[in-house]
């Protein structure tokens, strides 16, 4: 049951990355692919039906951690206290920007909220990437499984560490490039005209950069976490997930090059899915890794709820998750086709 719940949490977090990733990437590209008010409304119309529902996957992942691995959630929330507030502020400002930009028909008002939306989206991509980098690098856990982190120390990735160092920042930047690729592919699929052409060009450059930097980031991650590579080499599931990521990236490049935009978006989705799944398969059972001169790591077996709690939670999860999947299927069917902003300036 512990293994099952580790997989559920990994699947839900991966779903969040794929689903919210495309509108975060589109937001980061917002000012680059859309030059006029109508073009920017077109971008917002493309993600408008999805962005708030996509964010619920993050809350749902937190809920899954609460019922399955409460010790991990408690330690992570306290240790990343400051970082979580930064994330919350970006989420709040991003949502406000989407809803408020058309409340006043003034160019300066709209420009302010457009910049806020793009900046919030970009920072969230980097923050989430840095969070993953912290989990892969390791945390200064004490004997009771608690930790605290400054924003940065000396950027060396050695004790005493902070949230930001050379490795976590690089992971954050790589996450930004990957989500820009993902968001650009989505905009290619859902928009037309000048926005589509600019999105295709930027998504293509981002995809090439993602492909070029992937081996580099892999080598750096092996340097930070050698045990993770040892697990990867011995686990066929991790190899299968890397194959999915490689196939997805190939499909994305081919789709962007050949104008098959839905295929490109499916390819970027498969790349993110495969990369996240391979990471989860390689680190299991560790959930919070302790640094060598810190305390011991927190594993799934250490942090798991009791058997009765896990069994009860899985019953409710099996009831809820089909309803969520059905909701998203209906949502994508209802809003199929190219996105168009409503006429007369209404909406976004």
Steps between C-alpha positions, in 0.01 A plus 500: 500500500791737568637441152156558350459833678850610399393433141173689545676807638754484216223470240306793645808722518594404142145579388534843657826563315348398166164674544597824673831495315345595167324808634806601708711470185243694299502769768878523489476548122208741522686822429719340232238331281224763533566862406155662491210494744301266274790257471547497876130436548538209259775348717290545813197352325709192413584428864198667659280190535781297658744697714301508825397135474859401423621661824268273698734210420759666726251518786392142432863385517533670838183322612638167384817561700290593804313168503791278397831657612412768759855520636633596158236771462562639849878509458482644149252776590707615796835473322388679183293756693641809331506340155136396533400859569681611184313234302166603652558865416582412140191279471280774646641778283481282191132421559419864574675608181287269286177619659576872536673602176178584315316663788631842391536586132828685540827399330712564812265288716513209256876529454552483878297181536656345188847550647378366836358191331818430302727564799292283735493215248875519439586508870273203572678293234835583660377452860355156430819398323708622794277299736571185300869587504492523881339156527763347269796678662392422854383687807665569839269265693562467872452181699125560526448566129466879520698761307518871431641677197617854435429639156870460413840467669813478285345329191738206542242217545696396811401536863369741612268502200223739406202475269706654221843376393666437167330161455147591607508819291609299195214254558265797529622648172472161328143466631421845356634403157311168505172665596549775242533221243185336637301824511619602155389168353160544666460849354593364157217250537238742633574831323545623144646787304797695629473353850533149358805589293682669786408215736628239254832679458559544874380148584738357240800687644400396852468134392847504345639654819319240714652220292850651517489562877341168599832304504669787686232510770516120528875509565461776759220308674713186515773711659254633760325167567708196399264255675218611273691388191573165662129446557423612145739247348335214690135591435339416163208735574739795512650399165150473349415847626816647348405333171160673521671834563739448208216397269294798613781746434557349156129525423493860620792602278349325199157649565630854537713461190222351289206705621327212682427714804275268698761228454766740625295576812451129567875459458588769753245349740660156460845650558399660830309190606791270424757724668298538819411130513861395445606728786238352732596145407868575561468664843252252653465445793668830600262796519715755685870432454734593782839643413803289582593706806139558601242265641367181339262513205124468542373206297148408399504215752608735782239764423199291398167507677385175663354222287140580595540865408659417164225248420223747584668773295536278194127428503417870489769563238352231274163675524634850437763456229262368227279806555802730463613327180145519360489872579819569306389283205173696477687829542736432210213380279286806574786739425645310203639691204682828464448749780344835416454795733137614537395796286439846633781484755306279739701244691873521565 
